Amino acid sequence: MASSRDIKRRIDSVRGTRKITRAMELVASARLRRAQEQIESLRPYASSMRRLMSQAARQSGNLKGLPLLDERPEVGRAAVITVTGDRGLAGAFNVNVLRAGFGVADELAEAGIEDVVYIAVGKKGAGTLRFRGKRVEKAYEGLSSSPTFADAAQVAEYVVNEFVEGRLDRVMLVYNAFKSIMEQKVTVEQLLPVDRSRVIEEGEEEQEPSRSLAIFEPAPEELLAKLLPTYIDTTIYRAMLESAAAEHAARRTAMRNATDNAGTLIDDLTLAMNRARQAAITQEILEVVAGADALS
């Protein structure tokens, strides 16, 4: 059995760790609130943009000549965008996204698309992909905690250019969607080419019934051509915001569990220390009694 001094040293060490995990929990909670506010502020803009895009598509009636809607008959090269965090200590947050990304790559391979590359958004994802020998075409790091629209536009510009110029035929997006503090759902979306049915039907449920006819200037076709790249920017930005909120929620939960476990461990160690101290006192009493018996 360890001595009471050794156990006390372990208790002090665990208490120090508990202070750190408690502080990290509070930081994650504060960042989570800000991330939720960002998501809430983005939703009206995204909803209005989708509604406008849907109106322009229906009024135009012609979706030909739009490169981002170009469904390639033969898909030779595909990319999987994995949105992870830049730091760990968030439970299975990063692992779940990467596992889903590997699953998407396997599905693409089964469909006959053998040339699959990865675009990593997040330091943890990029490191794990490289460690596993995956082809990381592009990596963006330092964006996960508080992403901006400019960060998303940077990622979108790269994938759009690669798709339009024919170096990519399909782009899949994998990220953790924020549902609640206790729930984060891994989501897989086809980013490019944009699904034509989504362009037409995306905003229908949100539109208020109206018999008025919108008049577009410039023409609906030109407006739709300008809106589609913005739609890609917004989709990636929403995924990054969702991922940021989900990461903070996962880290908050992980740090709370660690804090609770540290408290349980301190209680167990305190009990063990008291038993060790009691055993030491009992041993000393026995030695004194034995010495007195020997003198008598």
ABEGO torsion letter per residue (X at the ends): XBBAAAAAAAAAAAAAAAAAAAAAAAAAAAAAAAAAAAAAAAAAAAAAAAAAAAAAAAAAGBABGBAAABBBABBABBBBBBBBBABBGAEAAAAAAAAAAAAAAAAAAAAGBABBBBBBBEAAAAAAAAAAGBBBABBBBGAAABBBAAAAAAAAAAAAAAAAAGABABBBBBBBBBABAABBBBBBBBAOBBBAAAAAAAAAAABBBBABBBBBOBBAAAAAAAAAAAAAAAAAAAAAAAAAAAAAAAAAAAAAAAAAAAAAAAAAAAAAAAAAAAAAAAAAAAAAAAAAAAAX
